[in-house]
Amino acid sequence: MPPIRKISSTVVSPIGFGAMALSGFYGSVGTDEDRLAVLDAAFAAGSRHWDTADIYADSEELMGKWFARTGRRDEIFLATKFGCNMEGGVSGSPVYMHKEFEQSLERLGVDYIDLYYIHRTPTDVSIEVTIRAMAELVEQGRVKYLGISECTANDLRRAHAVHPISAYQVEYSPLYLGIEKDGTLDVCRELGITVVAYSPLARGLITGQYKSPDDFEDSDYRRIIPIASYSKENFPTVLGLVKVLEDIAAKYEATAAQVTLAWILAQGDNFVVIPGTKKVKYLHENTGGLRVQLTTEDVTAIREHANKVHLYGTRYPASAMTFGIESPALEV
């Protein structure tokens, strides 16, 4: 039986859907019909926690088309984000937030958001100012829950002190265990905040599909992500982890991707994952991870290998390294 996971008091799909891949960051995308078919497949598979953002190209517009076509907006737990711009800046000012929120509603064609995130720590105002403004949307019934993506443990506490933070979205996979080292996972467990793991398959690196960066299209965002582009240094490590995952997967007639998602969900009841894809077949593969019930020995074996991983390079290009920065102090 699939595990039951919640964001605040709402039951959500343990394996949700991250929509960044549908908008062109990972190479070419198909037609609108091709992309809408992926959303159809996610809905049919029960993967109904959908995550997007205002900077994911036309991702919000695409979801808006799906809602208009199906009339099933109320059956989706919808999350979107604001704060980042393509130049690498992060704004959490109330004026900016309200402007971006209204634009997201318009693009999505909806009148409320289930989960609204600040995409990174604001650098122009204190996190308290940002959360206070976001909380007004909750009071108005236009947003149900608030979330933060990629902040410090201290900022997570500061935000939660203003208004309950229901979700902390962060990169997490056997290749990247940062939240276990920076204190944010401890804060989430202490305060009852759900961890929403993005890039749980390390942007496809640990699915077994890729043997080197040469396998990525020229237009693929992964060609410029430092940890993915240093093939000489990193791919032996990546492929070593893939071998461990594939060996375990063989026992379950599963794939490395499915075992990875099952492993993340095994880290605690406060974990959910939002893998993304632009192909229906991989959507089905990902949601199939719910049928994999790993033994304690399997979870430990993956953990032992993950703990040995060391990747060279930073997680993003320098212009996008906007996380782990402390928000300005609140002026009193």
Contacts in CASP RR format, 6 or more apart in sequence:
PFRMAT RR
TARGET T0000
AUTHOR 0000-0000-0000
METHOD contacts of the structure
MODEL  1
MPPIRKISSTVVSPIGFGAMALSGFYGSVGTDEDRLAVLDAAFAAGSRHW
DTADIYADSEELMGKWFARTGRRDEIFLATKFGCNMEGGVSGSPVYMHKE
FEQSLERLGVDYIDLYYIHRTPTDVSIEVTIRAMAELVEQGRVKYLGISE
CTANDLRRAHAVHPISAYQVEYSPLYLGIEKDGTLDVCRELGITVVAYSP
LARGLITGQYKSPDDFEDSDYRRIIPIASYSKENFPTVLGLVKVLEDIAA
KYEATAAQVTLAWILAQGDNFVVIPGTKKVKYLHENTGGLRVQLTTEDVT
AIREHANKVHLYGTRYPASAMTFGIESPALEV
2 14 0 8 1.000
2 290 0 8 1.000
3 14 0 8 1.000
3 265 0 8 1.000
3 269 0 8 1.000
3 290 0 8 1.000
4 11 0 8 1.000
4 14 0 8 1.000
5 11 0 8 1.000
5 12 0 8 1.000
5 13 0 8 1.000
5 14 0 8 1.000
5 194 0 8 1.000
5 265 0 8 1.000
5 269 0 8 1.000
5 270 0 8 1.000
5 271 0 8 1.000
5 272 0 8 1.000
6 12 0 8 1.000
6 194 0 8 1.000
7 49 0 8 1.000
7 77 0 8 1.000
7 115 0 8 1.000
7 145 0 8 1.000
7 166 0 8 1.000
7 167 0 8 1.000
7 194 0 8 1.000
7 196 0 8 1.000
7 272 0 8 1.000
8 144 0 8 1.000
8 145 0 8 1.000
8 164 0 8 1.000
8 166 0 8 1.000
8 194 0 8 1.000
10 77 0 8 1.000
10 114 0 8 1.000
10 144 0 8 1.000
10 145 0 8 1.000
12 48 0 8 1.000
12 49 0 8 1.000
12 77 0 8 1.000
12 272 0 8 1.000
13 46 0 8 1.000
13 47 0 8 1.000
13 48 0 8 1.000
13 49 0 8 1.000
13 77 0 8 1.000
13 272 0 8 1.000
14 265 0 8 1.000
14 272 0 8 1.000
14 273 0 8 1.000
14 290 0 8 1.000
15 47 0 8 1.000
15 261 0 8 1.000
15 265 0 8 1.000
15 272 0 8 1.000
15 273 0 8 1.000
15 274 0 8 1.000
15 275 0 8 1.000
15 286 0 8 1.000
15 287 0 8 1.000
15 288 0 8 1.000
15 289 0 8 1.000
15 290 0 8 1.000
16 42 0 8 1.000
16 47 0 8 1.000
16 48 0 8 1.000
16 49 0 8 1.000
16 50 0 8 1.000
16 51 0 8 1.000
16 272 0 8 1.000
16 273 0 8 1.000
16 274 0 8 1.000
16 275 0 8 1.000
17 39 0 8 1.000
17 42 0 8 1.000
17 47 0 8 1.000
17 49 0 8 1.000
17 50 0 8 1.000
17 51 0 8 1.000
17 274 0 8 1.000
17 275 0 8 1.000
17 276 0 8 1.000
17 283 0 8 1.000
18 50 0 8 1.000
18 51 0 8 1.000
18 52 0 8 1.000
18 198 0 8 1.000
18 274 0 8 1.000
18 275 0 8 1.000
18 276 0 8 1.000
19 50 0 8 1.000
19 51 0 8 1.000
19 52 0 8 1.000
19 56 0 8 1.000
19 59 0 8 1.000
19 62 0 8 1.000
19 63 0 8 1.000
19 276 0 8 1.000
20 26 0 8 1.000
20 52 0 8 1.000
20 53 0 8 1.000
20 56 0 8 1.000
20 59 0 8 1.000
20 276 0 8 1.000
21 276 0 8 1.000
21 277 0 8 1.000
21 278 0 8 1.000
22 29 0 8 1.000
22 35 0 8 1.000
22 38 0 8 1.000
22 39 0 8 1.000
22 56 0 8 1.000
22 59 0 8 1.000
22 62 0 8 1.000
22 276 0 8 1.000
22 278 0 8 1.000
23 29 0 8 1.000
23 56 0 8 1.000
23 57 0 8 1.000
23 58 0 8 1.000
23 59 0 8 1.000
23 62 0 8 1.000
24 57 0 8 1.000
24 219 0 8 1.000
24 221 0 8 1.000
24 278 0 8 1.000
25 56 0 8 1.000
25 57 0 8 1.000
25 220 0 8 1.000
25 221 0 8 1.000
26 203 0 8 1.000
26 220 0 8 1.000
26 221 0 8 1.000
26 222 0 8 1.000
26 278 0 8 1.000
27 216 0 8 1.000
27 217 0 8 1.000
27 219 0 8 1.000
27 220 0 8 1.000
27 221 0 8 1.000
28 217 0 8 1.000
28 219 0 8 1.000
29 35 0 8 1.000
29 278 0 8 1.000
30 278 0 8 1.000
32 62 0 8 1.000
32 65 0 8 1.000
34 278 0 8 1.000
35 62 0 8 1.000
35 278 0 8 1.000
36 62 0 8 1.000
36 65 0 8 1.000
36 66 0 8 1.000
36 69 0 8 1.000
37 280 0 8 1.000
38 277 0 8 1.000
38 278 0 8 1.000
38 279 0 8 1.000
38 280 0 8 1.000
38 283 0 8 1.000
39 50 0 8 1.000
39 62 0 8 1.000
39 63 0 8 1.000
39 66 0 8 1.000
40 66 0 8 1.000
41 280 0 8 1.000
41 283 0 8 1.000
41 284 0 8 1.000
42 48 0 8 1.000
42 50 0 8 1.000
42 283 0 8 1.000
42 287 0 8 1.000
43 70 0 8 1.000
43 72 0 8 1.000
43 75 0 8 1.000
43 76 0 8 1.000
45 283 0 8 1.000
45 284 0 8 1.000
45 287 0 8 1.000
45 288 0 8 1.000
46 287 0 8 1.000
47 283 0 8 1.000
47 286 0 8 1.000
47 287 0 8 1.000
48 75 0 8 1.000
48 76 0 8 1.000
48 77 0 8 1.000
49 76 0 8 1.000
49 77 0 8 1.000
49 79 0 8 1.000
49 272 0 8 1.000
49 274 0 8 1.000
50 63 0 8 1.000
50 76 0 8 1.000
50 77 0 8 1.000
50 78 0 8 1.000
50 79 0 8 1.000
51 79 0 8 1.000
51 80 0 8 1.000
51 169 0 8 1.000
51 196 0 8 1.000
51 198 0 8 1.000
51 274 0 8 1.000
52 59 0 8 1.000
52 60 0 8 1.000
52 63 0 8 1.000
52 78 0 8 1.000
52 79 0 8 1.000
52 80 0 8 1.000
52 81 0 8 1.000
52 108 0 8 1.000
53 59 0 8 1.000
53 60 0 8 1.000
53 80 0 8 1.000
53 81 0 8 1.000
53 82 0 8 1.000
53 84 0 8 1.000
53 117 0 8 1.000
53 119 0 8 1.000
54 60 0 8 1.000
54 80 0 8 1.000
54 81 0 8 1.000
54 82 0 8 1.000
54 83 0 8 1.000
54 100 0 8 1.000
54 103 0 8 1.000
54 104 0 8 1.000
54 107 0 8 1.000
55 84 0 8 1.000
55 85 0 8 1.000
55 86 0 8 1.000
55 119 0 8 1.000
60 80 0 8 1.000
60 104 0 8 1.000
60 107 0 8 1.000
60 108 0 8 1.000
61 107 0 8 1.000
61 108 0 8 1.000
63 78 0 8 1.000
63 108 0 8 1.000
64 107 0 8 1.000
64 108 0 8 1.000
64 109 0 8 1.000
64 110 0 8 1.000
67 73 0 8 1.000
67 76 0 8 1.000
67 108 0 8 1.000
67 109 0 8 1.000
67 110 0 8 1.000
68 109 0 8 1.000
73 110 0 8 1.000
76 114 0 8 1.000
77 114 0 8 1.000
77 115 0 8 1.000
78 108 0 8 1.000
78 110 0 8 1.000
78 113 0 8 1.000
78 114 0 8 1.000
78 115 0 8 1.000
79 113 0 8 1.000
79 114 0 8 1.000
79 115 0 8 1.000
79 116 0 8 1.000
79 117 0 8 1.000
79 167 0 8 1.000
79 196 0 8 1.000
80 104 0 8 1.000
80 108 0 8 1.000
80 113 0 8 1.000
80 115 0 8 1.000
80 116 0 8 1.000
80 117 0 8 1.000
81 116 0 8 1.000
81 117 0 8 1.000
81 118 0 8 1.000
81 119 0 8 1.000
81 149 0 8 1.000
81 169 0 8 1.000
82 92 0 8 1.000
82 96 0 8 1.000
82 97 0 8 1.000
82 100 0 8 1.000
82 101 0 8 1.000
82 104 0 8 1.000
82 116 0 8 1.000
82 117 0 8 1.000
82 118 0 8 1.000
82 119 0 8 1.000
83 89 0 8 1.000
83 90 0 8 1.000
83 91 0 8 1.000
83 92 0 8 1.000
83 96 0 8 1.000
83 97 0 8 1.000
83 100 0 8 1.000
83 118 0 8 1.000
83 119 0 8 1.000
83 120 0 8 1.000
83 122 0 8 1.000
84 90 0 8 1.000
84 119 0 8 1.000
84 120 0 8 1.000
84 322 0 8 1.000
85 91 0 8 1.000
87 319 0 8 1.000
88 319 0 8 1.000
88 320 0 8 1.000
88 322 0 8 1.000
89 123 0 8 1.000
89 322 0 8 1.000
90 119 0 8 1.000
90 120 0 8 1.000
90 121 0 8 1.000
90 122 0 8 1.000
90 123 0 8 1.000
90 124 0 8 1.000
90 322 0 8 1.000
91 97 0 8 1.000
91 122 0 8 1.000
91 123 0 8 1.000
91 124 0 8 1.000
91 125 0 8 1.000
92 118 0 8 1.000
92 122 0 8 1.000
92 124 0 8 1.000
92 125 0 8 1.000
92 129 0 8 1.000
92 130 0 8 1.000
92 133 0 8 1.000
93 122 0 8 1.000
93 124 0 8 1.000
93 125 0 8 1.000
93 129 0 8 1.000
93 130 0 8 1.000
94 125 0 8 1.000
94 129 0 8 1.000
94 130 0 8 1.000
94 132 0 8 1.000
94 133 0 8 1.000
97 118 0 8 1.000
97 130 0 8 1.000
97 133 0 8 1.000
97 134 0 8 1.000
98 133 0 8 1.000
101 113 0 8 1.000
101 116 0 8 1.000
101 137 0 8 1.000
101 142 0 8 1.000
104 113 0 8 1.000
105 111 0 8 1.000
105 113 0 8 1.000
105 142 0 8 1.000
111 142 0 8 1.000
112 141 0 8 1.000
112 142 0 8 1.000
112 143 0 8 1.000
112 144 0 8 1.000
113 137 0 8 1.000
113 142 0 8 1.000
113 143 0 8 1.000
113 144 0 8 1.000
114 143 0 8 1.000
114 144 0 8 1.000
114 145 0 8 1.000
115 143 0 8 1.000
115 144 0 8 1.000
115 145 0 8 1.000
115 146 0 8 1.000
115 147 0 8 1.000
115 166 0 8 1.000
115 167 0 8 1.000
116 134 0 8 1.000
116 137 0 8 1.000
116 143 0 8 1.000
116 145 0 8 1.000
116 146 0 8 1.000
116 147 0 8 1.000
117 146 0 8 1.000
117 147 0 8 1.000
117 148 0 8 1.000
117 149 0 8 1.000
117 167 0 8 1.000
117 169 0 8 1.000
118 127 0 8 1.000
118 130 0 8 1.000
118 131 0 8 1.000
118 134 0 8 1.000
118 147 0 8 1.000
118 148 0 8 1.000
118 149 0 8 1.000
119 149 0 8 1.000
119 150 0 8 1.000
120 149 0 8 1.000
120 150 0 8 1.000
120 151 0 8 1.000
120 322 0 8 1.000
120 323 0 8 1.000
120 325 0 8 1.000
121 127 0 8 1.000
121 148 0 8 1.000
121 150 0 8 1.000
121 151 0 8 1.000
121 152 0 8 1.000
121 155 0 8 1.000
121 322 0 8 1.000
121 323 0 8 1.000
121 324 0 8 1.000
121 325 0 8 1.000
121 326 0 8 1.000
121 327 0 8 1.000
122 129 0 8 1.000
122 130 0 8 1.000
122 327 0 8 1.000
122 328 0 8 1.000
123 322 0 8 1.000
123 325 0 8 1.000
123 327 0 8 1.000
123 328 0 8 1.000
124 328 0 8 1.000
125 327 0 8 1.000
125 328 0 8 1.000
126 158 0 8 1.000
126 327 0 8 1.000
126 328 0 8 1.000
126 329 0 8 1.000
126 330 0 8 1.000
126 331 0 8 1.000
127 148 0 8 1.000
127 151 0 8 1.000
127 155 0 8 1.000
127 158 0 8 1.000
127 159 0 8 1.000
127 162 0 8 1.000
127 327 0 8 1.000
128 158 0 8 1.000
128 159 0 8 1.000
128 161 0 8 1.000
128 162 0 8 1.000
128 330 0 8 1.000
129 330 0 8 1.000
130 159 0 8 1.000
130 327 0 8 1.000
131 146 0 8 1.000
131 159 0 8 1.000
131 162 0 8 1.000
131 163 0 8 1.000
131 165 0 8 1.000
132 162 0 8 1.000
132 163 0 8 1.000
134 143 0 8 1.000
134 146 0 8 1.000
134 163 0 8 1.000
135 146 0 8 1.000
135 162 0 8 1.000
135 163 0 8 1.000
137 143 0 8 1.000
138 144 0 8 1.000
138 145 0 8 1.000
138 146 0 8 1.000
138 163 0 8 1.000
145 164 0 8 1.000
145 166 0 8 1.000
145 167 0 8 1.000
146 159 0 8 1.000
146 163 0 8 1.000
146 164 0 8 1.000
146 165 0 8 1.000
146 166 0 8 1.000
147 165 0 8 1.000
147 166 0 8 1.000
147 167 0 8 1.000
147 168 0 8 1.000
147 169 0 8 1.000
148 155 0 8 1.000
148 156 0 8 1.000
148 159 0 8 1.000
148 165 0 8 1.000
148 167 0 8 1.000
148 168 0 8 1.000
148 169 0 8 1.000
149 168 0 8 1.000
149 169 0 8 1.000
149 170 0 8 1.000
149 198 0 8 1.000
149 323 0 8 1.000
150 169 0 8 1.000
150 170 0 8 1.000
150 171 0 8 1.000
150 322 0 8 1.000
150 323 0 8 1.000
150 324 0 8 1.000
151 159 0 8 1.000
151 168 0 8 1.000
151 184 0 8 1.000
151 323 0 8 1.000
151 324 0 8 1.000
151 327 0 8 1.000
152 182 0 8 1.000
152 184 0 8 1.000
152 324 0 8 1.000
152 325 0 8 1.000
152 326 0 8 1.000
153 182 0 8 1.000
153 183 0 8 1.000
153 184 0 8 1.000
153 186 0 8 1.000
153 187 0 8 1.000
154 326 0 8 1.000
155 326 0 8 1.000
155 327 0 8 1.000
156 165 0 8 1.000
156 168 0 8 1.000
156 184 0 8 1.000
156 187 0 8 1.000
156 188 0 8 1.000
156 191 0 8 1.000
156 193 0 8 1.000
157 187 0 8 1.000
157 191 0 8 1.000
158 327 0 8 1.000
158 330 0 8 1.000
159 165 0 8 1.000
160 191 0 8 1.000
160 193 0 8 1.000
165 191 0 8 1.000
165 193 0 8 1.000
166 193 0 8 1.000
166 194 0 8 1.000
167 193 0 8 1.000
167 194 0 8 1.000
167 195 0 8 1.000
167 196 0 8 1.000
168 184 0 8 1.000
168 188 0 8 1.000
168 193 0 8 1.000
168 194 0 8 1.000
168 195 0 8 1.000
168 196 0 8 1.000
169 196 0 8 1.000
169 197 0 8 1.000
169 198 0 8 1.000
169 274 0 8 1.000
170 178 0 8 1.000
170 179 0 8 1.000
170 184 0 8 1.000
170 195 0 8 1.000
170 196 0 8 1.000
170 197 0 8 1.000
170 198 0 8 1.000
171 178 0 8 1.000
171 197 0 8 1.000
171 198 0 8 1.000
171 199 0 8 1.000
171 315 0 8 1.000
172 178 0 8 1.000
172 179 0 8 1.000
172 195 0 8 1.000
172 197 0 8 1.000
172 198 0 8 1.000
172 199 0 8 1.000
172 200 0 8 1.000
172 264 0 8 1.000
172 271 0 8 1.000
173 197 0 8 1.000
173 199 0 8 1.000
173 200 0 8 1.000
173 201 0 8 1.000
173 202 0 8 1.000
173 206 0 8 1.000
173 260 0 8 1.000
173 264 0 8 1.000
174 202 0 8 1.000
174 206 0 8 1.000
174 241 0 8 1.000
174 245 0 8 1.000
174 260 0 8 1.000
174 263 0 8 1.000
174 302 0 8 1.000
174 305 0 8 1.000
174 306 0 8 1.000
174 309 0 8 1.000
175 202 0 8 1.000
175 205 0 8 1.000
175 206 0 8 1.000
175 238 0 8 1.000
175 241 0 8 1.000
175 306 0 8 1.000
175 309 0 8 1.000
175 311 0 8 1.000
176 199 0 8 1.000
176 202 0 8 1.000
176 311 0 8 1.000
176 315 0 8 1.000
177 306 0 8 1.000
177 307 0 8 1.000
177 309 0 8 1.000
179 185 0 8 1.000
179 188 0 8 1.000
179 195 0 8 1.000
182 324 0 8 1.000
185 195 0 8 1.000
187 193 0 8 1.000
188 194 0 8 1.000
188 195 0 8 1.000
188 270 0 8 1.000
189 270 0 8 1.000
192 270 0 8 1.000
193 270 0 8 1.000
194 270 0 8 1.000
194 271 0 8 1.000
194 272 0 8 1.000
195 270 0 8 1.000
195 271 0 8 1.000
195 272 0 8 1.000
196 272 0 8 1.000
196 273 0 8 1.000
196 274 0 8 1.000
197 264 0 8 1.000
197 271 0 8 1.000
197 272 0 8 1.000
197 273 0 8 1.000
197 274 0 8 1.000
198 274 0 8 1.000
200 260 0 8 1.000
200 261 0 8 1.000
200 264 0 8 1.000
200 273 0 8 1.000
200 274 0 8 1.000
200 275 0 8 1.000
201 207 0 8 1.000
201 257 0 8 1.000
201 260 0 8 1.000
201 261 0 8 1.000
201 275 0 8 1.000
201 286 0 8 1.000
202 238 0 8 1.000
203 222 0 8 1.000
203 225 0 8 1.000
203 228 0 8 1.000
204 210 0 8 1.000
204 257 0 8 1.000
205 228 0 8 1.000
205 238 0 8 1.000
206 238 0 8 1.000
206 241 0 8 1.000
206 242 0 8 1.000
206 245 0 8 1.000
206 256 0 8 1.000
206 257 0 8 1.000
206 260 0 8 1.000
207 242 0 8 1.000
207 255 0 8 1.000
207 256 0 8 1.000
207 257 0 8 1.000
207 260 0 8 1.000
208 239 0 8 1.000
208 242 0 8 1.000
208 246 0 8 1.000
208 256 0 8 1.000
209 215 0 8 1.000
210 216 0 8 1.000
211 235 0 8 1.000
211 239 0 8 1.000
212 231 0 8 1.000
212 235 0 8 1.000
213 222 0 8 1.000
213 223 0 8 1.000
213 228 0 8 1.000
213 229 0 8 1.000
213 231 0 8 1.000
213 235 0 8 1.000
214 231 0 8 1.000
216 222 0 8 1.000
216 223 0 8 1.000
216 228 0 8 1.000
222 228 0 8 1.000
222 229 0 8 1.000
223 229 0 8 1.000
224 317 0 8 1.000
225 315 0 8 1.000
225 316 0 8 1.000
225 317 0 8 1.000
226 313 0 8 1.000
226 314 0 8 1.000
226 315 0 8 1.000
226 316 0 8 1.000
226 317 0 8 1.000
227 234 0 8 1.000
227 311 0 8 1.000
227 312 0 8 1.000
227 313 0 8 1.000
227 314 0 8 1.000
227 315 0 8 1.000
228 234 0 8 1.000
230 312 0 8 1.000
230 313 0 8 1.000
233 311 0 8 1.000
233 312 0 8 1.000
233 313 0 8 1.000
234 311 0 8 1.000
234 312 0 8 1.000
237 309 0 8 1.000
237 310 0 8 1.000
237 311 0 8 1.000
240 305 0 8 1.000
241 305 0 8 1.000
241 306 0 8 1.000
241 309 0 8 1.000
242 256 0 8 1.000
244 301 0 8 1.000
244 302 0 8 1.000
244 305 0 8 1.000
245 256 0 8 1.000
245 259 0 8 1.000
245 260 0 8 1.000
245 302 0 8 1.000
246 255 0 8 1.000
246 256 0 8 1.000
248 259 0 8 1.000
248 294 0 8 1.000
248 298 0 8 1.000
248 301 0 8 1.000
248 302 0 8 1.000
249 255 0 8 1.000
249 256 0 8 1.000
249 258 0 8 1.000
249 259 0 8 1.000
249 292 0 8 1.000
251 298 0 8 1.000
252 258 0 8 1.000
252 259 0 8 1.000
252 292 0 8 1.000
254 262 0 8 1.000
254 288 0 8 1.000
254 289 0 8 1.000
254 291 0 8 1.000
254 292 0 8 1.000
255 285 0 8 1.000
257 275 0 8 1.000
257 282 0 8 1.000
257 285 0 8 1.000
257 286 0 8 1.000
257 289 0 8 1.000
258 285 0 8 1.000
258 286 0 8 1.000
258 288 0 8 1.000
258 289 0 8 1.000
258 291 0 8 1.000
258 292 0 8 1.000
259 289 0 8 1.000
259 292 0 8 1.000
259 294 0 8 1.000
259 298 0 8 1.000
259 302 0 8 1.000
261 273 0 8 1.000
261 275 0 8 1.000
261 286 0 8 1.000
261 289 0 8 1.000
261 290 0 8 1.000
261 292 0 8 1.000
262 289 0 8 1.000
262 290 0 8 1.000
262 292 0 8 1.000
262 293 0 8 1.000
262 294 0 8 1.000
263 294 0 8 1.000
263 298 0 8 1.000
263 299 0 8 1.000
263 302 0 8 1.000
264 271 0 8 1.000
264 273 0 8 1.000
265 271 0 8 1.000
265 272 0 8 1.000
265 273 0 8 1.000
266 294 0 8 1.000
266 299 0 8 1.000
275 286 0 8 1.000
276 282 0 8 1.000
276 283 0 8 1.000
276 286 0 8 1.000
277 283 0 8 1.000
277 286 0 8 1.000
294 302 0 8 1.000
314 321 0 8 1.000
315 321 0 8 1.000
END
